[in-house]
Amino acid sequence: MTELQQTEYLYELWDANWDDGPLGNYKVYAHPITKKTTKRIYFTYLNDHRTSFVDRQKIEADGEVYHGYTMRRLHMAPPEIPHQPKRASLAELKQAMADAHPDRGGTDEAFIAARQKYETAKARQNGA
């Protein structure tokens, strides 16, 4: 009876909206490792089944390596998916503007900055 070997992977953090800027639509791809030598780790791309390799010493020392041919950053362990902070609602920005008002103990600079954030968010919501 033959024992099944556990498949190892190289991981890639991929943003589906990379061409529009980082919008937080991240996925982690797992590319199966097909062979390891003392100098290289060979793997197969998940989506098109091409085979390539990375420098084994570098990826094992750093935990990740930039694969220049495909312009991908590959990791030994699944990378954390970055989380973008939630944008404040108009109500929250309006309250922050009111709290920063000089009549309520705020400063002119803080009020101006809070109002600018509120106006920018309001214009973004209205499509301007």
C-alpha positions in Angstrom: 0.0 0.0 0.0 1.4 3.4 -1.0 1.2 6.4 1.3 -0.1 9.6 -0.1 2.3 12.5 0.3 0.9 15.8 1.5 1.1 18.4 -1.3 3.1 21.5 -0.5 2.4 24.9 -2.0 3.8 28.3 -2.8 1.3 31.0 -2.0 0.5 34.2 -3.8 -1.6 37.2 -2.6 -3.6 38.4 -5.5 -5.8 41.5 -5.8 -8.6 41.1 -8.4 -8.6 44.8 -8.9 -4.9 45.3 -9.2 -5.2 47.6 -12.3 -7.7 49.9 -10.5 -5.5 50.2 -7.4 -5.7 48.2 -4.2 -9.5 47.9 -3.6 -9.2 45.0 -1.1 -10.6 42.2 -3.3 -7.8 39.9 -2.3 -7.4 36.1 -2.8 -4.7 33.8 -1.8 -3.7 31.4 -4.5 -1.9 28.1 -3.7 0.5 26.9 -6.4 1.4 23.2 -6.0 5.1 22.4 -5.5 6.1 19.7 -7.9 9.8 19.2 -7.0 12.5 20.4 -4.6 16.2 20.4 -5.3 19.0 21.9 -3.2 18.9 25.1 -5.3 15.4 25.3 -6.6 11.7 24.8 -5.8 9.6 23.9 -8.9 5.9 24.7 -8.9 2.9 24.7 -11.2 0.8 27.8 -11.7 -2.7 27.2 -10.4 -4.5 28.9 -13.3 -2.6 27.8 -16.5 -0.6 24.7 -15.4 2.8 26.1 -16.5 5.8 25.0 -14.5 8.4 27.4 -13.1 10.9 27.6 -10.2 12.2 29.9 -7.5 15.5 30.1 -5.6 15.1 27.7 -2.7 17.7 29.3 -0.4 16.2 32.8 -0.9 12.6 31.8 -0.3 13.4 29.6 2.7 15.6 32.4 4.2 13.1 35.3 3.6 9.8 33.4 3.6 8.9 35.0 0.3 10.5 35.8 -3.0 9.7 38.0 -6.0 9.3 35.9 -9.1 10.4 38.4 -11.8 9.4 36.5 -14.9 5.7 36.6 -13.8 6.0 39.6 -11.6 4.5 37.7 -8.6 5.5 37.7 -5.0 5.4 34.1 -3.8 5.3 33.0 -0.1 6.2 29.8 1.8 3.2 30.2 4.1 -0.2 31.7 3.3 0.1 35.5 3.6 -2.3 37.6 5.6 -5.0 39.3 3.6 -4.7 43.1 4.3 -7.8 44.8 5.6 -8.6 48.3 4.6 -10.2 50.4 7.3 -13.9 51.0 6.9 -14.7 54.5 5.6 -16.6 56.7 8.1 -20.2 57.4 7.3 -21.4 60.9 6.6 -23.2 60.9 10.0 -19.9 60.0 11.7 -18.0 62.7 9.8 -20.7 65.3 10.6 -20.4 64.4 14.3 -16.6 64.7 14.2 -17.0 68.1 12.5 -19.4 69.2 15.2 -17.0 67.9 18.0 -14.1 69.8 16.5 -15.9 73.1 16.4 -14.2 75.9 18.3 -17.5 76.6 20.3 -17.2 73.1 21.6 -13.6 73.3 22.6 -12.0 72.3 19.3 -9.5 74.3 17.4 -9.9 76.2 14.1 -7.4 73.8 12.4 -9.2 70.7 13.7 -12.6 72.0 12.5 -11.3 73.0 9.1 -9.8 69.5 8.6 -12.9 67.8 9.8 -15.1 69.9 7.5 -12.9 69.1 4.6 -13.2 65.4 5.2 -17.0 65.7 5.5 -17.2 67.8 2.3 -15.0 65.3 0.4 -17.1 62.3 1.5 -20.3 64.2 0.7 -19.1 65.0 -2.8 -17.9 61.4 -3.4 -21.3 60.1 -2.3 -23.1 62.5 -4.7 -20.9 61.5 -7.6 -19.0 64.7 -7.9 
